[in-house]
Amino acid sequence: MDPLLSTVVTYGVKVVGGVLLLAVGWAVAGWAGRLADRLLGRSGRIDTTLRGFLASLVRYLILALVLIAVLNQLGVQTASLIALLGAAGLAVGLAVQGTLANLAAGVMLLIFRPFRAGQYVEVAGRSGTVESLNLFMTELTTPDNVQLLIPNGAVWGATVVNYSHHSRRRLDLAFGISYGDDIDRAMSVIREVIDEDDRALRDPEPEVMVSELGESAVHLTVRVWTRNENLWPLRWDLTRRIKEAFDAHDITIPFPQREMRVVRGSGPPL
């Protein structure tokens, strides 16, 4: 056989084999990505964004291996190519290490889910309602409707206070009454106001106690459990209604007072 023809046939077989390998690998990569997405979806704990990211990662890893195998099939020395790609990947990783840190933190947040969309949290020194969480940023909205975009690296490395995690919250209120008022009567008035409000839970039972004897008042502490969504409305209503009940029962809420005495001496004026 003619050497040129033999060479063409040899390389033609390699090219056909490489194309077939690439086609099969492409199909296998797509199938593996869809399988990974279904398996991750069955757990019910992995976020949709993270599922898509991991499924795509599986697909592209298989495609990378297939591409290396195709190049090897065509006679390309892949060892030096792999070393070159590794060095390039290291350089790129060092250049975008902050972004990669946010990406890694985003993956951890999506796996462990310390908070979800719609919950009110305090993180990285800022607080607001969680609007969204992606692989790089956490978006919050403050009570006055200001958007906050916090890098996931700062979120993962900070203490997260989730005010919406539990369905029930304890409401603490403080009131002061005059030393001349009847403590038992004041406590009874407070209990009556609490009992009239259905938002105050009976289990655990509301507590009213004397917490401190201050300079100008006897301090009473009130502890009431309520549903999370009722916390602030109940706080505002109880504060107003207890003040009105104190006025109706002639219970005084004192304010700090100072008595000043001027002593006139016989010494020379200053």
C-alpha positions as CSV (number, residue, x, y, z in Angstrom):
1,M,0.0,0.0,0.0
2,D,1.2,3.5,-0.8
3,P,2.7,5.1,2.4
4,L,0.7,8.3,1.9
5,L,-2.5,6.3,1.7
6,S,-1.5,4.2,4.7
7,T,-0.9,7.4,6.7
8,V,-4.2,8.9,5.6
9,V,-6.1,5.7,6.5
10,T,-4.3,5.5,9.9
11,Y,-5.1,9.1,10.8
12,G,-8.6,8.8,9.4
13,V,-9.3,5.9,11.7
14,K,-8.0,7.9,14.6
15,V,-10.1,10.9,13.6
16,V,-13.2,8.8,13.3
17,G,-12.5,7.1,16.6
18,G,-12.0,10.5,18.2
19,V,-15.3,11.8,16.8
20,L,-17.1,8.7,18.0
21,L,-15.5,9.0,21.4
22,L,-16.4,12.7,21.6
23,A,-20.0,12.0,20.6
24,V,-20.4,9.1,23.2
25,G,-18.7,11.2,25.9
26,W,-21.0,14.2,25.1
27,A,-24.0,12.0,25.5
28,V,-22.7,10.3,28.7
29,A,-21.8,13.7,30.2
30,G,-25.4,15.0,29.6
31,W,-26.9,11.8,31.0
32,A,-24.6,12.0,34.1
33,G,-25.5,15.7,34.7
34,R,-29.3,14.9,34.5
35,L,-28.8,11.9,36.8
36,A,-26.9,14.0,39.3
37,D,-29.6,16.6,39.3
38,R,-32.3,14.0,39.9
39,L,-30.4,12.3,42.7
40,L,-29.7,15.7,44.4
41,G,-33.3,16.7,44.1
42,R,-34.5,13.6,46.0
43,S,-32.8,14.8,49.2
44,G,-35.1,17.8,49.5
45,R,-32.4,19.7,51.3
46,I,-30.2,20.9,48.5
47,D,-31.2,24.3,46.9
48,T,-32.1,24.4,43.3
49,T,-29.2,26.8,42.5
50,L,-26.7,24.4,44.1
51,R,-28.3,21.4,42.3
52,G,-27.8,23.1,39.0
53,F,-24.3,24.0,39.8
54,L,-23.2,20.5,40.9
55,A,-25.0,18.9,38.0
56,S,-23.2,21.2,35.6
57,L,-19.9,20.5,37.4
58,V,-20.3,16.7,36.9
59,R,-21.1,17.3,33.2
60,Y,-18.1,19.5,32.5
61,L,-15.7,17.2,34.4
62,I,-16.7,14.3,32.3
63,L,-16.4,16.4,29.1
64,A,-12.9,17.5,30.2
65,L,-11.9,13.8,30.6
66,V,-13.4,13.0,27.3
67,L,-11.6,15.8,25.6
68,I,-8.3,14.6,27.0
69,A,-9.0,11.1,25.8
70,V,-9.9,12.4,22.3
71,L,-6.6,14.3,22.1
72,N,-4.8,11.2,23.2
73,Q,-6.6,9.2,20.6
74,L,-5.4,11.7,17.9
75,G,-1.8,11.3,19.1
76,V,-1.5,14.6,21.0
77,Q,0.8,14.4,24.0
78,T,-1.6,15.3,26.8
79,A,0.8,15.2,29.7
80,S,2.3,18.6,28.9
81,L,-1.2,19.9,28.1
82,I,-2.5,18.8,31.4
83,A,0.5,20.4,33.2
84,L,-0.1,23.7,31.2
85,L,-3.8,23.7,32.1
86,G,-3.0,23.0,35.7
87,A,-0.6,25.9,35.8
88,A,-3.1,28.2,34.1
89,G,-5.8,27.0,36.6
90,L,-3.5,27.9,39.5
91,A,-2.8,31.3,38.1
92,V,-6.5,32.0,37.5
93,G,-7.3,30.7,41.0
94,L,-4.8,33.0,42.6
95,A,-6.2,35.9,40.6
96,V,-9.8,35.3,41.6
97,Q,-9.3,33.8,45.1
98,G,-11.8,36.3,46.6
99,T,-14.4,35.2,44.1
100,L,-13.6,31.5,44.7
101,A,-13.9,32.1,48.5
102,N,-17.4,33.6,48.0
103,L,-18.3,30.6,45.7
104,A,-17.1,28.1,48.3
105,A,-19.0,30.0,51.0
106,G,-22.1,30.1,48.8
107,V,-22.0,26.3,48.3
108,M,-21.7,25.8,52.1
109,L,-24.6,28.2,52.7
110,L,-26.8,26.4,50.2
111,I,-26.0,23.0,51.7
112,F,-26.5,23.9,55.4
113,R,-29.2,26.6,54.9
114,P,-28.7,28.7,58.1
115,F,-31.5,30.9,56.7
116,R,-34.0,31.0,53.9
117,A,-35.8,33.6,51.7
118,G,-38.3,35.6,53.7
119,Q,-36.6,35.2,57.1
120,Y,-35.4,38.2,59.1
121,V,-31.7,37.8,60.0
122,E,-28.7,39.7,61.3
123,V,-25.4,38.8,59.7
124,A,-22.1,40.6,59.1
125,G,-23.3,43.5,61.2
126,R,-26.3,44.1,59.1
127,S,-29.9,43.0,59.4
128,G,-32.8,42.6,57.1
129,T,-35.2,40.1,55.3
130,V,-33.5,37.6,53.1
131,E,-34.5,38.1,49.5
132,S,-32.2,35.7,47.7
133,L,-29.1,33.6,48.2
134,N,-27.0,32.6,45.2
135,L,-23.5,31.2,44.8
136,F,-21.8,34.6,45.3
137,M,-24.1,37.0,47.1
138,T,-26.7,37.2,49.8
139,E,-29.4,39.8,49.2
140,L,-31.2,41.4,52.2
141,T,-33.8,44.1,52.4
142,T,-33.8,46.4,55.4
143,P,-37.1,47.4,57.2
144,D,-36.9,50.8,55.4
145,N,-36.7,49.0,52.0
146,V,-32.9,49.4,51.3
147,Q,-31.2,46.6,49.4
148,L,-28.1,45.0,50.9
149,L,-25.8,42.8,48.9
150,I,-23.3,40.9,51.1
151,P,-20.5,38.6,49.7
152,N,-21.1,35.1,50.9
153,G,-17.5,34.9,52.3
154,A,-18.5,37.6,54.8
155,V,-21.8,35.8,55.6
156,W,-20.2,32.4,56.1
157,G,-17.4,33.8,58.4
158,A,-19.8,35.7,60.6
159,T,-22.3,34.9,63.3
160,V,-25.8,34.5,61.9
161,V,-28.8,35.6,64.1
162,N,-32.0,34.2,62.6
163,Y,-35.0,35.9,64.2
164,S,-37.5,33.9,62.1
165,H,-36.2,30.4,62.6
166,H,-38.5,29.5,65.5
167,S,-42.3,29.9,65.3
168,R,-42.5,31.4,68.8
169,R,-40.7,34.3,70.4
170,R,-40.5,35.7,73.9
171,L,-41.5,39.3,74.4
172,D,-39.8,41.2,77.3
173,L,-41.3,44.4,78.6
174,A,-40.2,46.6,81.5
175,F,-42.3,49.0,83.6
176,G,-41.6,51.2,86.6
177,I,-44.1,52.0,89.4
178,S,-43.8,54.4,92.3
179,Y,-42.6,53.1,95.7
180,G,-45.9,54.3,97.1
181,D,-48.0,52.0,94.8
182,D,-49.3,48.6,95.6
183,I,-47.0,46.1,93.8
184,D,-49.5,43.2,93.8
185,R,-52.2,45.5,92.4
186,A,-49.9,46.7,89.6
187,M,-48.9,43.1,88.7
188,S,-52.6,42.1,88.7
189,V,-53.4,44.9,86.3
190,I,-50.7,43.8,84.0
191,R,-51.9,40.2,84.0
192,E,-55.4,41.3,83.2
193,V,-54.2,43.3,80.2
194,I,-52.2,40.3,79.0
195,D,-55.2,37.9,79.5
196,E,-57.4,40.0,77.3
197,D,-55.1,39.6,74.3
198,D,-55.4,36.3,72.4
199,R,-52.0,36.8,70.8
200,A,-50.3,36.2,74.2
201,L,-49.7,32.4,74.5
202,R,-50.8,30.6,77.7
203,D,-48.1,28.0,77.3
204,P,-45.5,29.0,78.5
205,E,-47.4,31.1,81.0
206,P,-46.9,34.8,81.0
207,E,-44.6,36.1,83.8
208,V,-44.8,39.3,85.8
209,M,-42.0,39.8,88.4
210,V,-40.2,42.5,90.4
211,S,-36.8,42.7,88.8
212,E,-35.1,45.7,90.5
213,L,-35.5,48.3,93.1
214,G,-34.3,51.4,91.3
215,E,-33.5,54.9,92.5
216,S,-36.9,56.3,91.5
217,A,-39.1,53.3,90.8
218,V,-39.8,49.7,91.5
219,H,-39.1,47.9,88.2
220,L,-41.4,45.2,86.9
221,T,-40.4,42.8,84.1
222,V,-43.1,41.2,81.9
223,R,-42.4,38.1,79.8
224,V,-44.9,37.0,77.3
225,W,-44.6,34.3,74.6
226,T,-46.3,34.8,71.2
227,R,-46.1,33.8,67.6
228,N,-43.2,35.2,65.7
229,E,-45.4,37.3,63.4
230,N,-47.2,38.9,66.4
231,L,-44.1,40.0,68.3
232,W,-43.9,43.6,67.3
233,P,-47.7,44.3,67.1
234,L,-48.1,42.7,70.5
235,R,-45.2,44.7,72.0
236,W,-46.7,48.0,70.8
237,D,-50.2,47.2,71.9
238,L,-49.3,45.9,75.4
239,T,-47.1,48.9,76.1
240,R,-49.9,51.3,75.3
241,R,-52.7,49.3,77.0
242,I,-50.7,48.7,80.2
243,K,-49.9,52.4,80.4
244,E,-53.6,53.2,80.0
245,A,-54.5,50.6,82.6
246,F,-52.1,52.1,85.1
247,D,-53.7,55.5,84.6
248,A,-57.1,54.1,85.1
249,H,-56.1,52.4,88.4
250,D,-54.1,55.4,89.6
251,I,-50.8,53.5,89.4
252,T,-47.9,56.0,88.9
253,I,-45.1,55.5,86.4
254,P,-42.4,57.8,88.1
255,F,-39.7,59.7,86.3
256,P,-36.2,60.4,87.8
257,Q,-36.2,63.3,90.3
258,R,-33.5,65.1,92.0
259,E,-33.9,67.2,95.1
260,M,-31.5,70.2,95.4
261,R,-30.9,72.0,98.7
262,V,-29.1,75.3,99.0
263,V,-27.2,75.6,102.2
264,R,-26.3,79.2,103.2
265,G,-23.1,79.4,105.2
266,S,-21.3,82.2,107.0
267,G,-18.2,82.0,105.0
268,P,-17.0,84.6,102.5
269,P,-18.8,84.6,99.1
270,L,-17.1,82.8,96.2
